[in-house]
Amino acid sequence: MKKVFMVLGVVSLVVILAIAGIGIFTWYKSSQYKDTAVPYIKATVPELSKWDPEVIKGYMAPEGIKDISDENFVKIIRYLSKLGDLLSMEEPSFSNIYTGSTLEGGSQTIVTYTIDATYEKGDAEITMTLLDLGNTFQVYKFHISSMALVE
């Protein structure tokens, strides 16, 4: 009986340490981008929310829009514009970071944030993935989820 409690104690300790390790790792990774990605997002979301396809393309990484025709891109932006003007947005929240190799043999880092925003037609959650270019970023992709788009 004593061995069972000992094993349960060790397993519990390992689980707690693993959870703590993941939390510390996530905090460390997110703190690297707090002073760079967050200001970029705060400046970029209002510009994207003007719903001008040419302005939005200027912020997008070529890899993120290479498979979308200009016609479909305009349709997507027109659909999203049903949200209306951006009224406010919350502080961006770090979600994920991914570093991997590219087809050209290099590597790239992609950082994902979520942002709660309020538009004229309702609330929305924006998931923005940024391509880290070292001294700046490009929007790799963004997704807007809102019940206002369903109506």
ChimeraX attribute file (.defattr): number of C-alpha atoms within 10 A of each C-alpha:
attribute: neighborCount
match mode: 1-to-1
recipient: residues
	/A:1	5
	/A:2	6
	/A:3	8
	/A:4	9
	/A:5	10
	/A:6	11
	/A:7	11
	/A:8	11
	/A:9	12
	/A:10	12
	/A:11	12
	/A:12	12
	/A:13	12
	/A:14	12
	/A:15	12
	/A:16	11
	/A:17	12
	/A:18	12
	/A:19	12
	/A:20	12
	/A:21	12
	/A:22	11
	/A:23	12
	/A:24	12
	/A:25	12
	/A:26	15
	/A:27	12
	/A:28	11
	/A:29	15
	/A:30	21
	/A:31	12
	/A:32	10
	/A:33	15
	/A:34	14
	/A:35	10
	/A:36	15
	/A:37	22
	/A:38	17
	/A:39	13
	/A:40	16
	/A:41	22
	/A:42	15
	/A:43	11
	/A:44	15
	/A:45	18
	/A:46	15
	/A:47	15
	/A:48	21
	/A:49	19
	/A:50	15
	/A:51	21
	/A:52	14
	/A:53	16
	/A:54	12
	/A:55	13
	/A:56	18
	/A:57	16
	/A:58	12
	/A:59	16
	/A:60	19
	/A:61	16
	/A:62	13
	/A:63	11
	/A:64	17
	/A:65	15
	/A:66	9
	/A:67	9
	/A:68	11
	/A:69	10
	/A:70	14
	/A:71	8
	/A:72	10
	/A:73	17
	/A:74	16
	/A:75	13
	/A:76	14
	/A:77	17
	/A:78	14
	/A:79	12
	/A:80	18
	/A:81	18
	/A:82	16
	/A:83	22
	/A:84	16
	/A:85	15
	/A:86	20
	/A:87	14
	/A:88	12
	/A:89	18
	/A:90	12
	/A:91	14
	/A:92	21
	/A:93	15
	/A:94	22
	/A:95	14
	/A:96	14
	/A:97	16
	/A:98	10
	/A:99	12
	/A:100	10
	/A:101	10
	/A:102	10
	/A:103	6
	/A:104	6
	/A:105	8
	/A:106	8
	/A:107	10
	/A:108	15
	/A:109	15
	/A:110	18
	/A:111	23
	/A:112	22
	/A:113	21
	/A:114	21
	/A:115	20
	/A:116	17
	/A:117	20
	/A:118	19
	/A:119	19
	/A:120	13
	/A:121	18
	/A:122	15
	/A:123	19
	/A:124	21
	/A:125	17
	/A:126	19
	/A:127	20
	/A:128	22
	/A:129	23
	/A:130	25
	/A:131	24
	/A:132	19
	/A:133	11
	/A:134	9
	/A:135	6
	/A:136	11
	/A:137	20
	/A:138	20
	/A:139	26
	/A:140	20
	/A:141	17
	/A:142	17
	/A:143	13
	/A:144	16
	/A:145	14
	/A:146	19
	/A:147	12
	/A:148	16
	/A:149	15
	/A:150	7
	/A:151	7
